[in-house]
Amino acid sequence: MTSRGDEITQLMDRWSDGDEDAFDRLVELVYDDLRAIAHRHLMMGPRDAVLDTTVLVHEAYLKLSGSEDGDWPGRAQFFAFCSTVMRRLLIDFARKRQSLKRGGARVRVTLDDAAAVVEEEVLEVLAVNEALEKLESRSPRMARVVECRFFGGMSVAQTAEALGTSVRTVEREWTRARVYLRRALDTGPEAEP
């Protein structure tokens, strides 16, 4: 009898070899894990009736199913990749929402308090993404640590495994990244890590 972890690894290997049925079985097996990752992403994003945990997981499924990046050395790397896909989907959603606000749909509506709150949250998501992109240009590993820890909900040990580095390095990079992002969000993206 194989363990769940072994089955996930076997399915990942079969998927990377081109077995589409393995991908569907893999997603079915890790669906609850993907929902947990999506929920963490949505906790910091815009509150919207259109975008919920299930929708984000299903959108990620569509992106993953067309992905050419199906070769991961382990489960931690796979979940880190899924987290990155979800983050990018949320950023795309926030950008689309922002463009619609600026007249992209040419529909005039009055803003109430709830719409103003959603708009503020969209701006926060975009600001976090901008700060994270700036961090990535300066230190790609620190940005990966943030994606794994904050968005993926991974432990320090899981992040170290996903990134192929030591626990101590992840701890140090996580501390530096949090300081950088806090400073960037408080003072603008020109802050230095």
Secondary structure, DSSP 8 states (H G I E B T S, - for coil): ---HHHHHHHHHHHHHTT-HHHHHHHHHHHHHHHHHHHHHHHHTS---SS--HHHHHHHHHHHHHT-S----SSHHHHHHHHHHHHHHHHHHHHHHHHHIIIIIS-------HHHHHHHHHHHHHHHHHHHHHHHHHH-HHHHHHHIIIIIT---HHHHHHHHTS-HHHHHHHHHHHHHHHHHHHHH-TT---
